Amino acid sequence: MNHSLIKRIPAILLSALLCTVVCLTAVGVIATPAFANEYDKEILVNMDFSGKNLTDSSFNKANLRGSNFSHTNLQGVSLFGAYLDGANFEGADMRNATLDTARFTKVNLSNAILEGAFAFNTKFEGATIDGADFTDVLLREDTQKLLCQIATGKNPVTGRDTRETLYCD
């Protein structure tokens, strides 16, 4: 047998395998991974994102005033510096989200899960937090005290009491 052909067999087999994978992906037999969306600095006033899977998406410094994120998967999302006045996050899953310096003024966070979120400089004035789960959320002390004044309810998914997750007295 020809020695040059023998040396090329691994390369030929690898090429055939790659071609097969590309062809199967193109026709949808092999699922392609979902990529997070990037909405940084976008103006998305009154947008409806309800019920969507936005895992690991980025909304840094976006204007999301009045937008609807109810029952949305927002795990790992970044809302750093976002303007969210009047937005609806009812029942949203915001575990491990970055919320630092975001403005959650007059926002509905009823039954939302914020477990593990980073929200150290986040503003929550006028927010509704009935049944929200703040387990392991990093908050400033003054923000934590403000939220304790309005904290009520129990999260229907995690079963945790809102006041307990905020370490209220």
C-alpha positions, 0 to 999 in steps of 0.5 A: 500500500502507498505510504503517503495514502496511509499517512493521510488516512487520519486527516481524511477521516477527520475531514469526513467526520467534520463534514458529517457534523456540519451537514447534520447541524445544518439540517437540524439533526444536531441542536446548535447551542443557544447564545445569550442575547445582548441588549446593552445600551438599547432603548427597549421601553414597554417591551414584552419579554414575558415568558421568554428564556433570556438566560445569561443575556445582557441588558447593561445600561439599557432603558427598559422602562415599563417592560414586561419580564413576568415569568421570564427565565433571567438566570445569570442575566446582567442588568448592570446600570439598567433603567427599569422604572415601572417594569414587571418582573412578577414570577421571574427567575433572576438567580445569580443575576447582576443587578448592580446600580440598576434602578428598580423603582416602582417595579413589580418583583412579586414572587420573583426569585433573586437568589444569589443576585448581586444588587449592592448599589441597586435602587428599589424605591417603590418596588413591590416585593410580595413573595420575592426570594432574596436568598443570598442577595448582596444588598447594601444595609440601607437597601435591606432595611428599606425592603424589610419595611415592605417585605411580605409573603412567601415565594410559591416556587422556593417556599421561602418567606420574603422577610426571612430571605432579607434577614429582617428583624 
